[in-house]
Amino acid sequence: MTAVEVRDLVKTYPARRALFARARPPVAALKGVSLTVEAGTTLGIVGESGCGKSTLARCLVGLVRPTSGTIRIEGRPLADLAAAGPRALGRAVQYVFQDPVSSLNPRKTIRQALAAPLRFLAGVAPAAREARSRELMQAVGMEAEHLDRFPHEFSGGQAQRIAIARALAAGARVIVLDEPVSALDLTVQAQVLRLLADLKARHGLTYLFISHDLAVVEAVADRVAVMSGGEIVEEGAPAEVFAAPTHPYTQRLVAAVPRMTG
């Protein structure tokens, strides 16, 4: 079963014009991107800053409207989900941000942060929200006592676990992870990656994992797509793409990875 299907996606931003400066052409962030992600798998999307991967991520969850092209989530056009309202869209696909602390409202407790998707997206009745909140916290390796704390009271790794719990609260099976471990130290990165793998296996989740870190993507992805200049220039199994890249850009990207020498 196909979980995500993207066809000929284009996103063009109008150029900013400085006072007395000549008009500049529009900026094409995405230039006809197409990809398919099978249910229960992880597609890693890699590339340098400015290659278009974050724009793609935001298009996939409805935060940015593409100029042209189509996106389908589990067979349903994203445009139809967005038109149906936040509940339909939020139950289909969720987003985990790079900076977990800033993605959580500093004025709301974790209980309140989880209550919003449980109520408005998943439709969980008030009497069942407490038990479900506790289940979500346990699922991501946190304690029920943490529900009454505020985001600033947690480390980056703990906050990212809570952000993942919030994504799970909506009941979506497709999750876009935009650099989800890049702000964490290596030990915590490994813990969060193990958590994501466990949740994927237990709940049949589908991930689109955006990252600039080739080693992380190689460890977590079933397939990898390499982006450059708003286009996918190479796609395949991570071991094959990184061991024997065929596109010149991928070759340069792999060659730029620091390696230990004896």
N, C-alpha and C positions, 0 to 999 in steps of 0.2 A: 504494500500500500504506500502511495506517495503522500507524505505529510506536507511538504512545501514544494511548490512549483513556481518558478519565476521565469517569465518569458519577455525577452527584448526590453528590459527595464532601462529607461532613460530618465535621468534627473538633471535638469539644467537650471542653474541659478543665475539670475540677472547680475551683471557686474556692477559693483559699487562705483559710482562716478564722483570723483573729487571735484571740488569747485575749480572752474576754469580748465579742467583737464579734458582731454579728448575722450569721447565715448569708447568704452572697451567692449569687446564681444562677450556674450554670456559665457559662464563657466559650466562646462559639462562635467558633473561629478560622476555620473554613471552613463556609460555609452553602450547600451544594448546588452545588459547583463542577463544571462539565462543560466538557470541551475535547477537541479532536482534533488530533493532530500527524501530518502525513504524513511518511513516511520520507524522509530526506535533506534535510529542511527545518529551519529554526530558528524556534521560537516564543519571542518575547520576552514576559516577564511583568513588568509594571511596576506600581508603586504605592508609597505612602508606607510608612514603618516601621509595623508593626503591622497591615498590611492583610491578612495571611495568606499572603503569597507564599512565605516561608521554610517555614512549616508545610506548604504544598503541596509544596514541593521535598522536604522530608523524608519526606512520605507517598509520594512517587513512587519513592523508593529504599528504602523499607521501614524507615527509621529511626523513623518514627512510624506507629502503626496508626490508621487512620481509624475514626471512630465508626460510620459507615455509608457506603455508596456503593462503587463498583468502580473499579479501575484495571487496564488491560490493557497489557502491553508486548509489541509485535509479536504480538498476538493471544492471548497467554497471560495469565490472571488473575495479578496480582501476588501475591495471597494464595497461589496454587498454587506460584509460584516461591519464595516465602518458606518455605512448608511443605516444599519439596523440599530446602532447605538453602542455606547461604551461597554455594555454588558456582553453583547455578542462578540465584540472584538476582544475584550479582555479574557473571555472564556476560551478563545481560540488560540491566542498567542500572548506570551508575556515576555518582559524585558528585564534583564539583570544588568545594572549599570557598572561601570568601571570603579567608581568611588562609592562604596556602600554607605558610608556615613552621610555624605551629602545627599544621597538618594532617599534617605529617611527623614521625615519631618522632625526637626529637633524639639518641637513643642508637644509631640505626641508620644505616649508610651508605646512600647512594642505591642501591648494588648490592643491599643487603638489602631496601630499600623496594620495589624492583621484583621481587625474587625471590619475595616472598610471593604477589602476584597471579599471577605466571607459573606458580608451582608449584600453588597451591591452587585457583585459579579457571580459568586457561587450560590447566592440565595439561601444561605444557611440560616435557619430559624434562630432567634435570640437564645432560646434554651439550649441549643446545641453548640453555640459559638465558643463557649469556654472550653468544652471538651475538645473541640476541633483545634482550637488555638494551642492547647497543650500537646495534642498529637503532632502538630506541625513543628513545634519547638523540639520535641523529642526526635522527630524525623531528621532534623538538621543538627542534632547533637547538642542542643541547648536545654536548659532546665526551665520548668514551669515558673519558677520564682523570678526568672528574667522578664516575664511579661509586664511587670509593673515598673520596669526601668526605662530610662530614656536613651536614645542613640549614643549620646556622648559618653555614656558609662561603659561602652564596649570597645574592645580592640577592633582593628580593621577586619581581622578574620572572623570574629564573632558577628560583627555588623553585616558581613557578606553572607554569613549563614542565615541571618534574619532576613536579609533581602531575598535570598533563595526561598525561604519559608513563605514570604509574602507572595512570590511568584506562584508557588504551589497552591496557595490558598484559593486562587481563582479557579483552579481546576483545569487550566490549559495543559495540553500535552506537548505543545511546541513552545520552546523557550529560546530566546535569542540572548546570548551571553556576550556582552561587549567588553572585551579585556577584563574578565571578571577576577583575575588573580594578579594582574600586573602591579597593583598597588600594595601587594602583600609580600612579606619576606619568604624565602624559599621553603622553609619548614611549613609555614602556614599555607603556602600555595599547594604543597603536596596534600595537606589535610583536606583542603577545599576540593581539590580535584578528585580525591578518593570519594568524598561525599557526593559529588556530582555523578560519578560513575555508579555509585550505589543507588542513588535515586533514579537514575536512568534505567537501571536493570529492574528495580522493584516496581516502577510505575509506567514503564514503557514510554519514557519521554523521548522526544526528538530535540536535539540541540543544534543550533547554529552558533558556533564558537568563534568569535572574532578575536584575533590576536596578532601581534607582531612577533611573538616568540615562537620560533619554529620548533624548538624542543618541546614546549608545552603542547602545541598542536599535534606533533608526532605522537605524543603519549596518549592523547585523548580522542583523536579523530579517527573515524572509519574511512573518511575521504577528505581530501583537502583541495580547496580552490585557491589559486594564487591570483591576486589582483594587482594591476598596475595601470595607472592612468584611467581609472574608471571602467576597466575591462577585466574579464577573467582570461588570463593568458595561458593557464595550464591547470589541469584538474586530474586527480587520480588518487590511488592509495598513497598515504603519506610516505611509506617506506620507499615506494618507487619514485615519487616526485622528488623527495629530498636526496635520495641516493643517486639518481640518474636523471636530473632535470633536463628537459629538452628545450625549453624556451630560454633565450639569453637573459631575460630579466630574472627568472627563477635561478638560473646558474649564478648570477651575481648575488642574489639574495642569500643563497646557500653558502657561497664563498665568503660572504661577509660575517658569517657566524664565528665568533671567537672559539678557538679550539685549544685544548691543553696540549703542550708539547713536552716530551720527556727530555 
